[in-house]
Amino acid sequence: MEELKQFHALTVELVGLLSNMFKADREENINKISQLLDRREILMGSIHPPFSEKEKKVGRQLLQLNKQVDELLLSQKKEIQRDINELNAKKKSSNKYTNPYESFTIDGAFYDKKN
């Protein structure tokens, strides 16, 4: 039962961290999230049946919390991907500004041949 309680506490802490994640603290929070996920994985291996009714109730709560964790992790992943895409677009735009003739094409050339 002790491992299940620890697992539940880690999951609640993970949900709280993911819910209140800001861009300014992103790197630090990602490290904390990674540590929490690693600790949860270790605890998950030590949880074995048979379960009492109390443990089953906690297990049902954990299933709901895990769904919430999955959704929050997916939204964070999308936010990070969006930031990467914005950064790449800014970099590309900046490169075009500093060297506008780098990607110069000759698609409008006209050759006049009279004979």
N, C-alpha and C positions, 0 to 999 in steps of 0.2 A: 504494500500500500504506500510505503514511503517513496518509492521510485515514481509511482503514479502521481503523487502529490507534487513532487519536484518537477515532473514533466508538465503538469498543469500550470505550475507557477512560471516555468520558463516560457510556456506558450502564451500565457497572459502578458508576460513582460515583452515578448516578441510582438504581440498585437499592439501593445501600447507604443512601442518604439516605432513600428511601421506606420501607425496612425499619425504620429506627431513628427514625422521626418521632414526636415527642411533642407533646401539646397545648400545653405551655408554649412551645415554640419554633415553633409552627405557622406564624405569619406570616413569620418569617425563612426557614423551610424552603420555604414556598411560593414565595417570591421566588427562592431558589436553584434550585428545581425548574424554574421558568419560564425562568431563564437557561440551565440545562442543556438544556432542550428546544429553546430557540432555537438554541443552538450546534449541537446535533445536527441540526437541520433544515438549517442552512447546510452542514454537512459532508455530509449526505445528498445534496445536489445536486451535490457534487463527486466522488462515487463512481460510476465508470462501468466497464462491462465492456470488454474481456475480463478474466476473473479467472483467476489461477493456482490451483493446488490448495490452496495455503496460504491464499489469500484466500477460497476457497470454504469451507474449514474454519472460518475466523473468521466467515464469513457465517452458517453453520449455528448457531454459538454465539450470534451476534447475534439470530437468530430466536427462540431459546429465551429469551434475556434480554429481548427485546421483549415476549414473552408475559408474562413475570414483571412487567415494568414496567406493562403494561396491567392486570394483576390488582391490583397494588399501588395504582395510580392510582384504579382503581374502588373499592377498599376505602377509600381516603382520602376519596373523594367521598362515599361512603355515611356515613362517620363525620362529615364536615362537615355533611351534610344532617341527620343525627340530632341533632347539637348545635344546629343552627338550629331544628329542631322543638322540642327541649327548651326552648330560650330563648323561643320564641314561646308555648309552654304556660305557662312561668313568668310571662311578661309578662301573659298573659291572666288567670292566677290572681291575680297581684298587683293588676291593675286591678279585678277583682271584689272583692277584699278592701278596697281603698281606697274604692270606690264601689259598695256592694252593690245599690243600687236603680237603677243605670244601665240595666240590661236588664230592668226590671220589666215583667211582662206581666199582663194582666187576663184570664187564661183560665179562672178559676174563679168568675166573677161570676154572680150569680143575681138575676134581676129577677122580683118577684112582681106579677103583674097579675091582679087579681081580677075585673074586669069584662070 
